[in-house]
Amino acid sequence: MSIAIEAEGLAKEYPGGVKALDGLSFSVEEGTVFGLLGPNGAGKSTTVKILTTLAHPDSGSASVAGFDVLREPARVREAIGVVSQAGGLDRQATGRENLRLQGQVFGMGGAKLERRVSELLDQFGLAEAGDRLVRGYSGGMSRRLDVALGLVHEPKVLFLDEPTTGLDPEVRAEMWEEIERLTGAGLSVLLTTHYLEEADRLAARLAIVDRGKVVAEGSPDELKRELRGDAIHVELGGGSDDGQVRDALAAVQGIDEILVADRVLHARAEDGARSVPAVLSALEAARVEVASVTVARPSLDDVYLRFTGRTFRAAEAQTSDQPKTKEAAR
């Protein structure tokens, strides 16, 4: 299968010594949805800026739709559609006017452009709202129009940078359905997200990004299958330190990958349900207070934990506490 996007060894450092990308590499097959999954600050948006010719890497190379992003930036721009986090709508214009202007930017016009505009308004459920000012659109309607804007000129590759950030759960689910419908048209999509469920549902393959590097790559199911057995999560009470918890479980057979983060014990077991009594008994003997315990099949959060040594939630919290430049914060 042909490759729609290829990035090799991308590195980017911002003023102040903030390293946004540190040798990031991945490839995207044509006609698939590929996810870049990572916490805020992992380098996802910097990657998109480089691939869409809005930024230059300090080193490394990349191509999109067969065109080198540094040597052939104009050809890349002709071949791609981009839906950024901030969006690109003129809120004082109608939905139809927004789409028409976008088409004109790409040299489209006349009856062909009008047909394309009407087609997209219908496709994204905006036909009745097409002649209304965008300032009156709901958040979900605006985001659907953003995606339609990126498709006016029928690009080969579509970049969706955090497309559902800020949307409520119901509207986010509607956007997922819209994105799923795009895959049937043979479009290649690069989706960046920090929502685990979003990556699990939409991406045929994904790369987990941490501190500017790809730490794991594969389909969501492949990555989860690498984690044999069950995940055990124990919410701990107060009064015990991490070392005390790990020491308590050291002698429990069948338990491994033990990690304590944010007062939650994470561990793996071949048979989680059978192992829970022994885990609770060991913690009780060590006078470790337990608030709750759950057993679950592997999730992408567990995959992230395996490859980075911290939970996704802890990574997000750590990133938000660190000073960054405006660019590297994305």
JOFENKA-V71438 format. One record per backbone hydrogen bond with DSSP energy under -1.0 kcal/mol. CO is the residue of the C=O (numbers start at 1). NH is the residue of the N-H. E is the energy in kcal/mol with one decimal. If there is no record, write none. Layout:
BEGIN
co:CO nh:NH e:E
co:CO nh:NH e:E
END
This chain:
BEGIN
co:2 nh:30 e:-2.6
co:4 nh:65 e:-3.4
co:5 nh:28 e:-2.9
co:6 nh:63 e:-2.4
co:7 nh:26 e:-1.8
co:8 nh:61 e:-2.2
co:10 nh:23 e:-1.5
co:10 nh:24 e:-2.4
co:11 nh:58 e:-2.8
co:11 nh:59 e:-1.2
co:12 nh:20 e:-1.8
co:12 nh:21 e:-1.9
co:14 nh:17 e:-1.0
co:14 nh:18 e:-1.1
co:18 nh:14 e:-3.3
co:21 nh:12 e:-1.9
co:24 nh:10 e:-2.6
co:26 nh:7 e:-3.0
co:28 nh:4 e:-2.8
co:28 nh:5 e:-1.4
co:29 nh:32 e:-1.1
co:32 nh:189 e:-2.8
co:33 nh:204 e:-2.2
co:33 nh:205 e:-1.3
co:34 nh:191 e:-3.0
co:35 nh:207 e:-2.8
co:36 nh:193 e:-2.3
co:37 nh:209 e:-3.1
co:39 nh:42 e:-1.8
co:42 nh:212 e:-1.7
co:43 nh:47 e:-1.9
co:44 nh:48 e:-2.0
co:45 nh:49 e:-2.3
co:46 nh:50 e:-1.9
co:47 nh:51 e:-2.5
co:48 nh:52 e:-1.9
co:49 nh:54 e:-2.6
co:49 nh:55 e:-1.3
co:50 nh:53 e:-1.4
co:59 nh:11 e:-2.1
co:61 nh:8 e:-2.9
co:62 nh:69 e:-2.1
co:63 nh:6 e:-2.5
co:64 nh:67 e:-2.0
co:67 nh:64 e:-2.6
co:68 nh:72 e:-2.6
co:72 nh:76 e:-1.9
co:73 nh:77 e:-2.3
co:74 nh:78 e:-1.6
co:75 nh:79 e:-1.1
co:79 nh:156 e:-2.1
co:79 nh:157 e:-1.8
co:81 nh:159 e:-3.0
co:83 nh:161 e:-2.7
co:90 nh:93 e:-1.6
co:91 nh:135 e:-1.8
co:93 nh:134 e:-2.7
co:94 nh:98 e:-2.2
co:95 nh:99 e:-2.0
co:96 nh:100 e:-2.5
co:97 nh:101 e:-2.4
co:98 nh:102 e:-2.0
co:99 nh:103 e:-2.1
co:100 nh:104 e:-2.1
co:101 nh:105 e:-1.9
co:103 nh:108 e:-2.7
co:104 nh:107 e:-1.8
co:109 nh:113 e:-1.1
co:110 nh:114 e:-1.9
co:111 nh:115 e:-2.5
co:112 nh:116 e:-2.1
co:113 nh:117 e:-2.6
co:114 nh:118 e:-2.3
co:115 nh:119 e:-2.4
co:116 nh:120 e:-2.2
co:117 nh:121 e:-2.3
co:118 nh:122 e:-2.1
co:119 nh:123 e:-2.4
co:120 nh:124 e:-2.2
co:121 nh:126 e:-3.5
co:122 nh:125 e:-1.5
co:129 nh:132 e:-1.9
co:130 nh:96 e:-3.0
co:132 nh:95 e:-1.3
co:133 nh:136 e:-1.8
co:134 nh:137 e:-2.3
co:138 nh:142 e:-2.5
co:139 nh:143 e:-2.0
co:140 nh:144 e:-2.1
co:141 nh:145 e:-2.2
co:142 nh:146 e:-2.1
co:143 nh:147 e:-1.9
co:144 nh:148 e:-2.3
co:145 nh:149 e:-2.5
co:146 nh:150 e:-1.4
co:148 nh:151 e:-1.4
co:151 nh:154 e:-2.1
co:156 nh:188 e:-1.8
co:157 nh:81 e:-2.3
co:158 nh:190 e:-2.6
co:159 nh:83 e:-3.0
co:160 nh:192 e:-2.7
co:162 nh:165 e:-1.2
co:164 nh:167 e:-1.9
co:168 nh:172 e:-2.7
co:169 nh:173 e:-2.1
co:170 nh:174 e:-1.5
co:171 nh:175 e:-2.1
co:172 nh:176 e:-2.1
co:173 nh:177 e:-1.6
co:174 nh:178 e:-1.7
co:175 nh:179 e:-2.5
co:176 nh:180 e:-2.5
co:177 nh:181 e:-1.6
co:178 nh:182 e:-1.0
co:182 nh:185 e:-1.7
co:183 nh:186 e:-1.1
co:188 nh:158 e:-3.0
co:189 nh:34 e:-3.0
co:190 nh:160 e:-3.0
co:191 nh:36 e:-3.1
co:192 nh:162 e:-1.6
co:193 nh:38 e:-1.7
co:195 nh:199 e:-2.0
co:196 nh:200 e:-2.4
co:197 nh:201 e:-2.1
co:198 nh:202 e:-2.5
co:199 nh:203 e:-1.7
co:205 nh:35 e:-2.4
co:206 nh:218 e:-2.1
co:207 nh:37 e:-2.4
co:208 nh:215 e:-2.8
co:210 nh:213 e:-1.3
co:212 nh:22 e:-2.5
co:213 nh:210 e:-2.7
co:216 nh:208 e:-2.9
co:218 nh:206 e:-2.7
co:219 nh:223 e:-2.6
co:220 nh:224 e:-2.1
co:221 nh:225 e:-2.4
co:222 nh:226 e:-1.2
co:224 nh:227 e:-1.3
co:226 nh:228 e:-1.1
co:230 nh:269 e:-2.1
co:231 nh:296 e:-2.4
co:232 nh:267 e:-2.1
co:233 nh:294 e:-2.5
co:234 nh:265 e:-3.2
co:235 nh:291 e:-3.2
co:235 nh:292 e:-1.4
co:241 nh:245 e:-1.6
co:242 nh:246 e:-2.4
co:243 nh:247 e:-2.5
co:244 nh:248 e:-1.7
co:245 nh:249 e:-1.3
co:249 nh:252 e:-1.5
co:252 nh:255 e:-1.1
co:256 nh:268 e:-2.7
co:259 nh:266 e:-3.7
co:261 nh:264 e:-1.1
co:263 nh:236 e:-2.6
co:264 nh:261 e:-2.4
co:265 nh:234 e:-2.6
co:266 nh:259 e:-2.6
co:267 nh:232 e:-3.1
co:268 nh:256 e:-2.2
co:269 nh:230 e:-3.7
co:271 nh:275 e:-1.5
co:272 nh:276 e:-1.6
co:275 nh:279 e:-2.1
co:276 nh:280 e:-2.8
co:277 nh:281 e:-2.4
co:278 nh:282 e:-2.1
co:279 nh:283 e:-2.2
co:280 nh:284 e:-2.4
co:281 nh:285 e:-2.3
co:282 nh:286 e:-1.3
co:283 nh:288 e:-3.0
co:284 nh:287 e:-1.6
co:289 nh:237 e:-2.8
co:292 nh:235 e:-2.2
co:294 nh:233 e:-2.6
co:296 nh:231 e:-3.3
co:299 nh:303 e:-1.8
co:300 nh:304 e:-2.6
co:301 nh:305 e:-2.3
co:302 nh:306 e:-2.4
co:303 nh:307 e:-2.0
co:304 nh:308 e:-1.9
co:305 nh:309 e:-2.1
co:311 nh:315 e:-2.2
co:312 nh:316 e:-2.3
co:313 nh:317 e:-2.2
co:314 nh:318 e:-2.5
co:315 nh:319 e:-2.4
co:316 nh:320 e:-2.2
co:317 nh:321 e:-1.1
co:319 nh:322 e:-1.1
co:325 nh:329 e:-1.2
co:327 nh:330 e:-1.6
END
